[in-house]
Amino acid sequence: MESRYITPVVTVFDDKGRVDLEQNLHVYDSLKGKVSGFVTMGSTGEFFALNMQNSKALIELCGGYQKEGMHVYAGASRLDVNESIELANFAYEQEIDGVMIISPYYFPLDDEGVYRFYSTIAEKTPAKIFIYNFPERTGYSVSPEVCLRLADKYTNIVGLKDTIPDTSHTAQVIETVKSRLPHFEVYAGYDNNFAHVVLSGGSGCIGGLSNIFPQFFASWMQAFAQGDLALVAKYQQRVDQLMAIYGVNTPFIPTFKKALQLKGVINSDHCTSPFIGLNSTQTEQLQQLLALADAPL
């Protein structure tokens, strides 16, 4: 059974808060040969704190990256729709494989408003677009019917990342859209929903824990490829435990960076203000969870 795992990578800054291009490359390199690809400037990548200059610098970095079989995507999420279009077109020019765009936040939109937002972008860029549905952050959900309407009209709207703890909405999107448009890609946004989405007919997951444990998720995909559902279940049980990493600190982004620092992937765990790094107690808790990932299944 085919499955895909895509990493929404962290954005690495130096100790002065500047985007560290070399250290970001270290993160990308740590994923090679393991996950299916990565997306820069998702929520985990702190897109909300990056100006246009830094956003384009990261897109340009990814455009020149030697992917070696991975797919590389970029976030193009901005509250100003024209800036989303600008970033999407820039990503296309850099030969990025596609862009992921969250639906507008602050004021909740009805179906017609969501449709207008994505259709405006799709008409003004040739880039492949993934709808990013994250109701905890936007205050509303992109409906399966709107996904179908958009994907049916615009050939460059090719998929959805569904960041919802409950998998029922994701299953509805799979049933509503993929039954009509089999090419449409549907991804879970939470790591522990990966198996459910694949078994329901979706594509896989765009999940943050793969920043830290790319080999774990490579092995989980391999279990699916081999049709070993007993082993798939063992990975599911382990990832259910590893989800505690998200709760070490609020928000979870400083935890991910500390984990990568502890693993020797990056030098600095600096995050954009007002995020606060881990204290000693939280770091100890994180180290215990990191050790859990290496324990036998």
C-alpha positions as CSV (number, residue, x, y, z in Angstrom):
1,M,0.0,0.0,0.0
2,E,1.5,3.3,-1.1
3,S,1.9,6.1,1.5
4,R,3.7,9.4,1.7
5,Y,5.1,11.3,4.6
6,I,6.1,15.0,4.1
7,T,7.9,17.0,6.7
8,P,6.8,20.6,7.5
9,V,10.3,21.7,8.4
10,V,11.3,24.1,11.1
11,T,12.9,27.4,10.1
12,V,16.4,27.7,11.7
13,F,17.5,31.2,12.9
14,D,20.9,32.2,14.3
15,D,21.2,33.6,17.8
16,K,20.5,37.1,16.5
17,G,17.2,36.0,14.9
18,R,18.4,35.9,11.3
19,V,17.4,33.1,9.0
20,D,20.4,30.7,8.9
21,L,20.5,29.3,5.4
22,E,23.3,26.8,6.1
23,Q,21.5,25.4,9.1
24,N,18.3,25.1,7.2
25,L,20.1,23.0,4.7
26,H,21.3,20.7,7.5
27,V,17.6,20.1,8.3
28,Y,16.8,19.2,4.7
29,D,19.8,16.9,4.5
30,S,18.7,15.0,7.6
31,L,15.5,14.0,5.7
32,K,17.1,12.7,2.5
33,G,16.4,9.1,1.8
34,K,13.8,8.9,4.5
35,V,10.6,11.0,4.0
36,S,8.8,11.7,0.8
37,G,9.5,15.4,0.9
38,F,9.3,18.5,2.9
39,V,7.5,21.9,3.0
40,T,9.2,25.0,4.1
41,M,7.2,27.8,5.9
42,G,4.3,25.8,7.2
43,S,3.1,26.4,10.7
44,T,6.1,24.5,12.1
45,G,8.3,26.8,10.0
46,E,6.9,29.9,11.6
47,F,5.5,31.4,8.3
48,F,3.5,33.9,10.3
49,A,6.6,35.6,11.6
50,L,8.5,35.8,8.3
51,N,8.5,38.9,6.1
52,M,8.5,38.7,2.3
53,Q,12.2,39.0,2.0
54,N,12.9,36.0,4.3
55,S,10.1,34.0,2.7
56,K,11.6,34.4,-0.7
57,A,15.1,33.6,0.6
58,L,13.8,30.3,1.9
59,I,12.0,29.5,-1.3
60,E,15.1,30.3,-3.3
61,L,17.1,28.1,-1.0
62,C,14.7,25.2,-1.6
63,G,14.6,25.8,-5.3
64,G,18.3,25.3,-5.6
65,Y,18.3,22.3,-3.2
66,Q,19.4,18.9,-4.6
67,K,16.2,17.0,-3.8
68,E,17.4,13.5,-4.8
69,G,13.9,12.1,-5.2
70,M,12.1,14.2,-2.6
71,H,9.3,16.6,-3.4
72,V,9.8,20.1,-2.1
73,Y,7.0,22.5,-1.3
74,A,6.7,26.0,0.1
75,G,4.2,27.7,2.2
76,A,2.6,30.7,0.6
77,S,0.2,31.7,3.3
78,R,-0.4,35.4,3.7
79,L,-3.5,37.4,4.8
80,D,-3.0,39.6,1.8
81,V,-4.1,37.5,-1.1
82,N,-1.8,39.3,-3.5
83,E,1.2,38.4,-1.4
84,S,0.1,34.7,-1.5
85,I,0.0,35.0,-5.3
86,E,3.4,36.7,-5.4
87,L,4.9,33.9,-3.2
88,A,3.2,31.2,-5.3
89,N,4.5,32.6,-8.5
90,F,8.0,33.0,-7.1
91,A,7.9,29.4,-5.9
92,Y,6.9,28.3,-9.4
93,E,9.7,30.2,-10.9
94,Q,12.1,28.5,-8.5
95,E,10.7,25.1,-9.7
96,I,9.2,24.2,-6.3
97,D,6.8,21.3,-6.6
98,G,3.9,23.2,-5.1
99,V,2.6,25.6,-2.5
100,M,0.6,25.1,0.6
101,I,-1.8,28.0,1.6
102,I,-3.9,28.2,4.7
103,S,-7.4,29.6,4.4
104,P,-7.7,33.2,5.8
105,Y,-7.8,33.6,9.6
106,Y,-9.0,36.1,12.1
107,F,-12.5,36.4,10.7
108,P,-14.2,33.0,9.9
109,L,-15.4,32.7,6.3
110,D,-18.4,31.0,4.8
111,D,-18.0,28.6,1.9
112,E,-18.3,31.3,-0.7
113,G,-15.6,33.4,0.9
114,V,-13.2,30.4,1.0
115,Y,-14.0,29.5,-2.6
116,R,-13.3,33.1,-3.6
117,F,-10.0,33.2,-1.8
118,Y,-8.5,30.1,-3.4
119,S,-10.0,30.7,-6.8
120,T,-8.4,34.2,-6.9
121,I,-5.0,32.6,-6.3
122,A,-5.5,29.7,-8.6
123,E,-6.4,32.0,-11.5
124,K,-3.2,34.0,-11.1
125,T,-0.6,31.4,-10.6
126,P,0.4,28.2,-12.4
127,A,1.8,26.7,-9.2
128,K,0.2,23.6,-7.8
129,I,-1.8,24.5,-4.7
130,F,-2.5,22.5,-1.6
131,I,-5.3,23.8,0.6
132,Y,-4.3,24.0,4.2
133,N,-7.2,23.5,6.5
134,F,-6.5,24.3,10.2
135,P,-9.7,25.1,12.1
136,E,-8.0,25.6,15.4
137,R,-6.2,28.6,13.9
138,T,-8.8,29.9,11.4
139,G,-12.0,29.4,13.4
140,Y,-13.7,27.4,10.7
141,S,-13.2,24.4,8.4
142,V,-12.9,24.2,4.6
143,S,-15.7,21.9,3.6
144,P,-15.4,18.8,1.4
145,E,-17.9,20.4,-1.0
146,V,-15.7,23.5,-1.4
147,C,-12.6,21.3,-1.9
148,L,-14.4,19.5,-4.7
149,R,-15.7,22.6,-6.3
150,L,-12.2,24.2,-6.3
151,A,-10.3,21.1,-7.5
152,D,-12.9,20.4,-10.2
153,K,-12.6,23.8,-11.7
154,Y,-8.9,24.5,-11.2
155,T,-6.4,21.8,-12.3
156,N,-3.7,23.4,-10.2
157,I,-5.5,22.9,-6.9
158,V,-4.2,19.4,-6.3
159,G,-4.6,18.5,-2.6
160,L,-5.4,19.2,1.0
161,K,-3.6,19.2,4.3
162,D,-6.2,18.6,7.0
163,T,-5.0,19.5,10.4
164,I,-7.9,18.3,12.5
165,P,-7.6,15.9,15.5
166,D,-10.8,14.1,14.5
167,T,-10.3,12.1,11.2
168,S,-14.0,12.2,10.2
169,H,-13.7,15.5,8.2
170,T,-10.6,14.1,6.4
171,A,-12.5,10.9,5.5
172,Q,-15.3,13.0,4.2
173,V,-12.9,14.9,1.9
174,I,-11.5,11.6,0.6
175,E,-15.0,10.3,-0.1
176,T,-16.3,13.5,-1.6
177,V,-13.3,14.6,-3.7
178,K,-11.2,11.5,-4.5
179,S,-14.2,9.6,-5.7
180,R,-14.6,12.2,-8.4
181,L,-10.9,13.3,-8.8
182,P,-8.6,10.4,-7.9
183,H,-5.5,12.5,-8.4
184,F,-6.4,14.8,-5.5
185,E,-4.0,14.3,-2.6
186,V,-5.3,14.3,1.0
187,Y,-2.9,14.5,3.9
188,A,-3.4,14.4,7.7
189,G,-1.9,17.2,9.6
190,Y,-1.3,15.3,12.8
191,D,1.2,12.5,12.9
192,N,-1.0,10.0,14.8
193,N,-3.6,10.2,12.0
194,F,-1.2,9.0,9.3
195,A,-2.3,5.4,9.3
196,H,-6.0,6.2,9.4
197,V,-5.8,8.5,6.4
198,V,-3.8,6.0,4.3
199,L,-6.3,3.2,5.2
200,S,-9.2,5.5,4.3
201,G,-7.7,6.0,0.8
202,G,-5.8,9.2,1.4
203,S,-2.1,10.0,0.6
204,G,-0.4,10.1,4.0
205,C,0.6,12.9,6.4
206,I,2.3,16.2,6.5
207,G,3.4,15.8,10.2
208,G,5.9,17.7,12.3
209,L,7.4,14.8,14.3
210,S,9.2,13.7,11.2
211,N,11.5,16.6,11.7
212,I,12.9,14.8,14.7
213,F,12.4,11.1,13.7
214,P,12.5,10.8,9.9
215,Q,13.8,7.2,10.0
216,F,10.8,6.2,12.2
217,F,8.4,7.4,9.6
218,A,10.4,5.9,6.8
219,S,10.1,2.6,8.5
220,W,6.3,3.1,9.0
221,M,5.9,3.8,5.3
222,Q,7.9,0.7,4.6
223,A,5.5,-1.4,6.8
224,F,2.6,-0.1,4.7
225,A,4.5,-0.9,1.4
226,Q,5.0,-4.5,2.7
227,G,1.4,-4.8,3.7
228,D,2.4,-5.7,7.3
229,L,-0.5,-4.3,9.2
230,A,0.7,-5.8,12.5
231,L,3.8,-3.7,12.2
232,V,1.8,-0.7,11.1
233,A,-0.2,-1.1,14.3
234,K,3.0,-1.2,16.4
235,Y,4.2,2.1,14.8
236,Q,0.8,3.6,15.5
237,Q,1.0,2.7,19.2
238,R,4.5,4.2,19.4
239,V,3.5,7.4,17.7
240,D,0.6,7.7,20.0
241,Q,3.1,7.9,22.8
242,L,5.4,10.3,21.0
243,M,2.6,12.8,20.5
244,A,3.4,13.9,24.1
245,I,6.3,15.9,22.5
246,Y,3.7,18.4,21.3
247,G,2.8,19.0,25.0
248,V,6.2,19.6,26.4
249,N,6.0,23.4,25.7
250,T,3.3,25.7,24.3
251,P,3.6,26.2,21.4
252,F,5.5,23.1,20.3
253,I,8.0,24.8,17.9
254,P,10.7,25.5,20.5
255,T,10.5,21.8,21.5
256,F,11.1,20.7,18.0
257,K,14.1,22.9,17.7
258,K,15.5,21.8,21.0
259,A,15.1,18.2,19.9
260,L,17.0,18.9,16.7
261,Q,19.7,20.7,18.6
262,L,20.0,17.8,21.1
263,K,20.3,15.4,18.1
264,G,23.1,17.5,16.6
265,V,21.2,18.5,13.5
266,I,21.2,22.2,14.1
267,N,23.2,24.6,16.3
268,S,20.6,27.1,17.5
269,D,17.1,26.6,18.9
270,H,16.3,30.3,18.5
271,C,12.6,31.0,17.8
272,T,10.8,34.1,16.8
273,S,9.4,36.3,19.6
274,P,7.4,35.8,21.7
275,F,8.2,32.1,21.8
276,I,10.2,30.9,24.8
277,G,12.8,28.2,24.8
278,L,12.6,25.1,27.0
279,N,13.6,25.2,30.7
280,S,15.7,22.4,32.2
281,T,12.7,20.4,33.4
282,Q,11.1,20.5,30.0
283,T,14.4,19.6,28.3
284,E,14.7,16.5,30.6
285,Q,11.1,15.5,29.7
286,L,12.0,15.9,26.0
287,Q,15.1,13.8,26.4
288,Q,13.0,11.0,27.9
289,L,10.7,11.1,25.0
290,L,13.5,11.1,22.5
291,A,14.8,7.9,24.1
292,L,11.4,6.3,23.8
293,A,11.6,6.7,20.0
294,D,14.7,4.4,19.9
295,A,13.2,1.7,22.1
296,P,12.2,-1.6,20.4
297,L,8.6,-1.6,19.2
